[in-house]
Amino acid sequence: MLAPTTRLKLSSELRLSTHSEGAVLLDVHGGRVFSTNRIGAVILAGLESKTLGEIAAEVSREFSVPLEQVQADLTDFVENLGRRKLVSRPA
């Protein structure tokens, strides 16, 4: 599991568009499109300015989900993004 103090950033090749039901990511270089629900949108929006622990606390509070569950799901979500080269650790 990634540490709560971990910071990640979206790839510079991505464009994020949020809407009332979630978010859409466009990979401008690879031509891929990814969509996510409202929880995913909160996670993606938080990546540029918050630690994973801060994001997990926000999601837990906003969606009334136990923090431990959010932490596990958040780790799975960002690791999946990492495997697709959509997020990385800041330099």
Residue pairs with C-beta under 8 A, 6 or more apart in sequence:
1 71
1 72
1 75
2 52
2 75
2 78
2 79
3 52
3 53
4 51
4 52
4 53
4 56
4 71
5 51
5 52
5 53
6 51
6 52
6 89
7 47
7 50
7 51
7 52
7 89
7 90
8 47
8 52
8 78
8 81
8 82
8 87
8 88
8 89
8 90
9 47
9 48
9 87
9 88
9 89
9 90
10 16
10 25
10 44
10 47
10 48
10 86
10 87
11 27
11 85
11 86
11 87
11 88
13 27
13 28
13 29
13 30
14 25
14 26
14 27
14 28
14 86
15 25
15 26
15 28
16 23
16 24
16 25
16 44
16 45
17 23
17 24
17 25
17 26
18 41
18 44
18 45
19 41
21 37
21 38
22 35
22 36
22 37
22 38
22 40
22 41
23 35
23 36
23 40
23 41
23 44
23 45
24 33
24 34
24 35
24 36
25 33
25 34
25 35
25 36
25 44
25 86
26 32
26 33
27 33
27 34
27 86
34 84
34 86
36 43
36 44
38 63
39 59
39 63
40 77
42 55
42 58
42 59
42 62
43 55
43 59
43 74
43 77
43 78
46 54
46 55
46 58
47 55
47 78
47 87
50 58
52 71
52 74
52 75
52 78
55 74
56 67
56 70
56 71
56 74
57 67
59 65
59 70
59 74
60 66
60 67
60 70
63 70
78 87
81 87
82 88
